[in-house]
Amino acid sequence: MKVIVSGGGTGGHIYPAIAICQKLQERHEDVDILYIGTDFGPEKAIVEKHGYKFRPIESMGMPRKISKKLFKSFFKNIKGLKQAKKIIKEYKPDIVIGTGGYVCGPILYRAFKKKIPTLIHESNSYPGLTTRLLSTKVNYVLISYAQAMTHLKNKDNVIVTGNPVRNNFSNKYTESDLEKLGIKKDRPVVFSFGGSNGSYWMNKAVSNMAEHLDGKFYLLHQTGNRYYEKFMEDTPKNDYLKVFPYIDNIDLFYAVSDLIIASSGAMTLAELSSVKKPSILIPKNYTTENHQQFNAETYVDNGASLMILEKDLNEYSLYDNILDIVKDEDRMKLMGENAGKLANPNAADQIVDIIDRLTANK
């Protein structure tokens, strides 16, 4: 079976694609996977680290207003469509799978035109533009949240599968891992990150909180590459604060941590459920239809998380809420158990079942 997978821009689009690839490999020894992304996004490094073939195409988001950027994106996407056509002609895929981000649009559209089976997986409660535009053309739209269906014109080809999670989350770590991170398990460990690209507001709160850290817990914090240097310049050193620009082995950080602080993208929530960890969620307030707050409220309502809105986030609200949770082991355990109840461990299997049906006669 020859499969093209495409998704990019953020970890929320890339990691579901990796999870689908891993499940395809588990089930089909002869599967051949080609990943399509941009040359400048995070997907290239992540995909190649996981051992998959990667080919870039030109692609760019379309601004809503007339500007130089609009014309630039138009010509880039025209070029991307031509590149996608060439890739499909050369590779001859049995199926094309998109997981979001504008980069998957050209390859899905070209596959549709060639009558090659196609599907889109949508992680968020509010579908992205690519999903909405192509939802009437692909064979199936697979959604993580039933609420996403209300934003799609065609309901007949929509299936709720949940979010597939990579197979490397085990909650296992070694003493050597702890030494490398510079921590001990003699006190709670908290891990904070604002998505794969970081969060300005979370960085600001953590930076200001650094002088208040008094050894009641360790804090492992990912800034995002673009914020790292500024963060390090502005933040007083503290032995209980460990700072990282970007983390590509997030499974280890989940494993060693007792509490997770994160924005509430759909993929992050699926991973928190997979590892059964309590969390403080800080939804990003600029997301489409405010979907991150909606996602977070589901976890709060089910007793798995506490939520702090960005407008209420500062060093005091963050520190006080961390302390309230980590000093209560029973509460942490219950929150983790409740997070686990929100997982769909069979999501990747359901998706590959659909792929198998679509390619049964190939």
C-alpha positions as CSV (number, residue, x, y, z in Angstrom):
1,M,0.0,0.0,0.0
2,K,1.3,3.4,-1.0
3,V,0.2,6.3,1.3
4,I,0.7,10.0,1.1
5,V,0.2,11.9,4.4
6,S,0.2,15.6,4.8
7,G,-0.2,18.1,7.6
8,G,1.9,21.0,8.9
9,G,2.4,24.2,10.7
10,T,1.8,23.1,14.3
11,G,2.3,19.9,16.3
12,G,-1.5,19.6,16.4
13,H,-1.5,18.9,12.7
14,I,1.7,16.9,12.6
15,Y,1.5,14.5,15.5
16,P,-1.9,13.0,14.6
17,A,-0.4,12.3,11.2
18,I,2.6,10.5,12.9
19,A,0.2,8.4,15.0
20,I,-1.7,7.3,11.9
21,C,1.6,6.4,10.1
22,Q,2.7,4.4,13.1
23,K,-0.6,2.5,13.2
24,L,-0.4,1.8,9.4
25,Q,3.1,0.3,10.0
26,E,1.8,-1.9,12.8
27,R,-0.9,-3.3,10.6
28,H,0.7,-3.4,7.2
29,E,4.3,-4.6,6.7
30,D,4.3,-3.5,3.1
31,V,3.1,0.1,3.6
32,D,5.1,2.8,1.9
33,I,4.5,6.2,3.4
34,L,5.5,9.6,1.8
35,Y,4.9,12.7,3.9
36,I,4.2,16.1,2.3
37,G,4.9,19.3,4.1
38,T,6.6,22.7,3.8
39,D,10.4,23.2,3.9
40,F,10.1,25.9,6.5
41,G,7.7,24.4,9.0
42,P,8.4,22.1,12.0
43,E,7.0,19.1,10.1
44,K,10.2,18.3,8.2
45,A,12.4,17.7,11.3
46,I,9.6,15.8,13.1
47,V,8.8,13.6,10.2
48,E,12.4,12.7,9.4
49,K,13.1,12.0,13.0
50,H,10.4,9.4,12.9
51,G,12.0,7.8,9.8
52,Y,9.5,8.7,7.1
53,K,10.2,10.0,3.6
54,F,9.6,13.7,3.2
55,R,8.9,15.9,0.2
56,P,8.3,19.6,0.4
57,I,5.9,21.7,-1.6
58,E,5.2,25.4,-1.8
59,S,2.3,26.5,0.3
60,M,1.1,29.6,2.2
61,G,-2.0,30.6,4.2
62,M,-4.3,33.0,2.4
63,P,-4.7,36.4,4.1
64,R,-8.3,37.7,4.4
65,K,-7.5,41.2,3.2
66,I,-6.0,42.4,-0.1
67,S,-2.3,42.9,0.3
68,K,1.1,42.0,-1.1
69,K,1.0,38.9,1.0
70,L,-2.3,37.8,-0.6
71,F,-0.7,37.9,-4.1
72,K,2.4,36.1,-2.8
73,S,0.3,33.4,-1.3
74,F,-1.7,33.0,-4.5
75,F,1.4,32.3,-6.6
76,K,2.9,30.1,-4.0
77,N,-0.2,27.9,-3.8
78,I,-0.4,27.7,-7.6
79,K,3.1,26.4,-7.6
80,G,2.2,24.0,-4.8
81,L,-0.7,22.6,-6.8
82,K,1.7,21.9,-9.7
83,Q,4.2,20.2,-7.4
84,A,1.4,18.2,-5.9
85,K,0.2,17.1,-9.3
86,K,3.8,15.9,-10.2
87,I,4.2,14.0,-6.9
88,I,0.9,12.1,-7.3
89,K,1.8,11.3,-10.9
90,E,5.2,9.9,-9.9
91,Y,4.3,8.3,-6.6
92,K,0.9,6.8,-7.6
93,P,-0.6,6.7,-4.0
94,D,-3.4,4.3,-3.1
95,I,-4.8,6.9,-0.7
96,V,-4.0,10.5,0.4
97,I,-4.5,11.6,4.1
98,G,-4.6,15.2,5.3
99,T,-4.4,16.2,9.0
100,G,-4.7,20.0,8.7
101,G,-2.7,23.1,7.9
102,Y,-2.8,24.7,4.5
103,V,0.0,22.5,3.2
104,C,-2.3,19.5,2.8
105,G,-4.8,21.4,0.6
106,P,-3.0,21.1,-2.7
107,I,-2.2,17.4,-2.4
108,L,-5.7,16.5,-1.3
109,Y,-7.2,18.5,-4.1
110,R,-5.0,16.9,-6.7
111,A,-5.8,13.4,-5.4
112,F,-9.6,14.2,-5.5
113,K,-9.2,15.3,-9.1
114,K,-7.5,12.0,-10.0
115,K,-10.2,10.0,-8.1
116,I,-7.7,8.7,-5.6
117,P,-9.3,7.9,-2.2
118,T,-8.9,10.8,0.3
119,L,-9.7,11.7,3.9
120,I,-9.1,14.5,6.3
121,H,-8.6,14.1,10.0
122,E,-9.6,17.3,12.0
123,S,-8.3,17.5,15.6
124,N,-10.2,20.6,16.8
125,S,-13.8,21.3,17.7
126,Y,-13.9,24.1,15.1
127,P,-12.6,22.7,11.7
128,G,-9.7,24.6,10.0
129,L,-10.2,26.3,6.7
130,T,-8.6,23.5,4.7
131,T,-11.0,21.0,6.2
132,R,-14.0,23.2,5.5
133,L,-13.0,23.9,1.9
134,L,-12.3,20.2,1.1
135,S,-15.0,18.5,3.2
136,T,-17.3,18.1,0.3
137,K,-14.6,16.6,-2.0
138,V,-12.8,14.0,0.2
139,N,-14.3,10.6,0.9
140,Y,-14.4,11.1,4.6
141,V,-13.8,13.8,7.2
142,L,-12.7,12.3,10.5
143,I,-13.3,14.5,13.5
144,S,-12.2,14.4,17.1
145,Y,-15.1,16.2,18.6
146,A,-18.8,15.7,17.6
147,Q,-19.3,19.4,17.9
148,A,-17.1,19.9,14.8
149,M,-19.9,18.4,12.7
150,T,-22.0,21.5,13.1
151,H,-19.5,23.6,11.2
152,L,-19.4,21.3,8.1
153,K,-21.8,21.6,5.2
154,N,-21.9,17.9,4.3
155,K,-22.6,15.7,7.3
156,D,-22.9,12.4,5.3
157,N,-19.2,11.7,5.1
158,V,-18.3,12.8,8.7
159,I,-17.2,10.2,11.2
160,V,-16.2,10.8,14.9
161,T,-13.0,9.0,15.6
162,G,-11.3,11.0,18.4
163,N,-7.6,12.0,18.2
164,P,-5.0,9.4,17.4
165,V,-2.0,9.5,19.8
166,R,1.5,8.3,19.0
167,N,2.6,5.0,20.5
168,N,5.6,6.2,22.5
169,F,3.8,7.4,25.6
170,S,4.5,5.0,28.4
171,N,5.0,7.1,31.5
172,K,8.4,5.3,32.0
173,Y,11.7,7.1,32.8
174,T,15.1,6.2,34.3
175,E,17.3,7.8,37.0
176,S,19.6,8.8,34.1
177,D,16.7,10.7,32.5
178,L,16.2,12.7,35.8
179,E,19.9,13.4,36.0
180,K,19.9,14.8,32.4
181,L,17.0,17.1,33.3
182,G,18.7,18.2,36.5
183,I,15.9,17.2,38.8
184,K,15.0,14.7,41.5
185,K,11.7,13.0,42.4
186,D,12.0,14.2,46.0
187,R,9.3,16.9,45.3
188,P,6.6,17.4,42.6
189,V,7.6,18.0,39.0
190,V,5.6,20.4,36.9
191,F,5.9,20.7,33.1
192,S,4.7,23.8,31.3
193,F,4.6,24.5,27.6
194,G,2.4,26.6,25.3
195,G,2.2,24.3,22.3
196,S,5.0,23.5,19.9
197,N,5.6,27.2,19.1
198,G,5.4,28.5,22.7
199,S,3.1,31.1,24.3
200,Y,4.0,34.7,25.0
201,W,1.6,34.9,27.9
202,M,2.7,31.7,29.6
203,N,6.4,32.7,29.1
204,K,5.7,36.0,30.8
205,A,4.0,34.5,33.8
206,V,6.7,31.8,34.2
207,S,9.5,34.4,33.9
208,N,7.9,36.6,36.5
209,M,7.3,33.6,38.7
210,A,10.9,32.5,38.7
211,E,11.9,34.7,41.6
212,H,9.1,33.2,43.7
213,L,10.1,29.5,43.2
214,D,11.2,28.3,46.6
215,G,11.8,24.6,46.1
216,K,8.3,23.3,46.7
217,F,8.3,21.9,43.1
218,Y,10.5,21.7,40.0
219,L,9.3,23.5,36.9
220,L,10.3,22.3,33.5
221,H,9.4,24.9,30.9
222,Q,9.4,25.0,27.1
223,T,9.5,28.6,25.7
224,G,9.3,27.9,22.0
225,N,12.4,28.7,19.8
226,R,11.3,32.2,19.0
227,Y,11.0,33.3,22.6
228,Y,13.9,31.4,24.2
229,E,16.7,34.1,24.0
230,K,14.4,36.9,25.3
231,F,13.1,34.6,28.1
232,M,16.6,33.8,29.3
233,E,17.6,37.4,29.2
234,D,14.6,38.5,31.3
235,T,14.4,35.6,33.7
236,P,16.4,35.3,37.0
237,K,18.2,32.0,37.4
238,N,16.6,29.5,39.7
239,D,17.8,26.0,40.5
240,Y,14.2,24.8,40.4
241,L,13.4,26.2,37.0
242,K,14.7,24.2,33.9
243,V,14.2,26.0,30.6
244,F,14.1,24.5,27.1
245,P,13.6,26.2,23.7
246,Y,11.9,23.2,22.1
247,I,11.2,19.7,23.2
248,D,11.0,16.8,20.7
249,N,10.9,14.0,23.3
250,I,7.7,15.3,25.0
251,D,6.9,11.7,26.1
252,L,9.8,11.9,28.6
253,F,8.6,15.2,30.0
254,Y,5.1,13.9,30.5
255,A,6.5,10.8,32.2
256,V,8.6,12.6,34.8
257,S,5.9,15.2,35.6
258,D,3.2,15.2,38.2
259,L,1.3,18.1,36.8
260,I,1.1,19.6,33.2
261,I,0.5,23.2,32.3
262,A,-0.4,23.6,28.7
263,S,-2.6,25.4,26.2
264,S,-5.6,23.4,25.2
265,G,-5.0,22.3,21.6
266,A,-6.8,19.1,20.8
267,M,-3.7,17.1,20.4
268,T,-2.3,18.1,23.7
269,L,-5.5,17.1,25.4
270,A,-5.5,13.7,23.7
271,E,-1.9,13.2,25.0
272,L,-2.8,14.3,28.5
273,S,-5.6,11.7,28.5
274,S,-3.3,9.1,27.2
275,V,-0.8,9.5,30.0
276,K,-3.5,10.2,32.6
277,K,-2.0,13.4,33.9
278,P,-3.7,16.3,35.8
279,S,-3.4,19.7,34.2
280,I,-3.8,23.4,34.3
281,L,-5.0,24.5,30.9
282,I,-4.4,28.0,29.5
283,P,-6.4,28.3,26.3
284,K,-4.9,30.6,23.7
285,N,-7.5,33.4,23.1
286,Y,-6.8,34.1,19.4
287,T,-7.8,30.7,18.1
288,T,-10.6,30.2,15.6
289,E,-14.0,30.4,17.2
290,N,-12.2,30.4,20.6
291,H,-12.0,26.6,20.2
292,Q,-9.2,26.2,22.8
293,Q,-11.4,27.5,25.6
294,F,-14.2,25.2,24.5
295,N,-11.8,22.2,24.5
296,A,-10.5,23.2,28.0
297,E,-14.0,23.5,29.4
298,T,-14.7,19.8,28.5
299,Y,-11.7,18.8,30.7
300,V,-12.7,21.1,33.5
301,D,-16.3,19.9,33.5
302,N,-15.0,16.3,33.8
303,G,-12.7,17.1,36.8
304,A,-9.5,16.5,34.8
305,S,-8.2,20.0,34.7
306,L,-8.2,23.5,36.1
307,M,-8.4,26.4,33.6
308,I,-6.8,29.9,33.7
309,L,-7.8,32.3,30.9
310,E,-4.9,34.3,29.4
311,K,-6.5,37.6,30.7
312,D,-6.3,36.2,34.2
313,L,-2.8,34.7,33.9
314,N,0.0,36.1,35.9
315,E,2.8,34.8,38.2
316,Y,0.5,34.8,41.2
317,S,-2.5,33.0,39.7
318,L,-0.1,30.5,38.2
319,Y,2.0,29.8,41.3
320,D,-1.0,29.6,43.6
321,N,-2.9,27.2,41.5
322,I,0.2,25.0,41.0
323,L,0.7,24.8,44.7
324,D,-2.9,24.1,45.5
325,I,-2.8,21.0,43.2
326,V,0.7,19.6,43.8
327,K,0.3,19.6,47.6
328,D,-2.8,17.4,47.3
329,E,-1.8,13.9,46.0
330,D,-5.3,12.5,46.2
331,R,-6.6,15.4,44.0
332,M,-3.8,14.9,41.5
333,K,-4.6,11.2,41.3
334,L,-8.3,11.8,40.8
335,M,-7.7,14.5,38.1
336,G,-5.4,12.1,36.3
337,E,-7.9,9.3,36.4
338,N,-10.6,11.7,35.1
339,A,-8.3,12.7,32.2
340,G,-7.8,9.0,31.3
341,K,-11.6,8.6,31.0
342,L,-11.7,11.2,28.2
343,A,-9.2,9.2,26.0
344,N,-10.1,7.2,23.0
345,P,-7.4,4.6,22.8
346,N,-8.9,3.1,19.7
347,A,-8.8,6.3,17.6
348,A,-5.8,5.3,15.4
349,D,-7.3,1.8,14.9
350,Q,-10.6,3.3,13.8
351,I,-8.9,5.5,11.3
352,V,-6.8,2.7,9.8
353,D,-10.0,0.6,9.5
354,I,-11.4,3.4,7.3
355,I,-8.2,3.6,5.3
356,D,-8.4,-0.2,4.8
357,R,-11.9,0.0,3.5
358,L,-11.1,2.8,1.1
359,T,-8.1,0.8,-0.3
360,A,-9.6,-2.7,-0.2
361,N,-9.6,-3.0,-4.0
362,K,-6.2,-1.5,-4.6
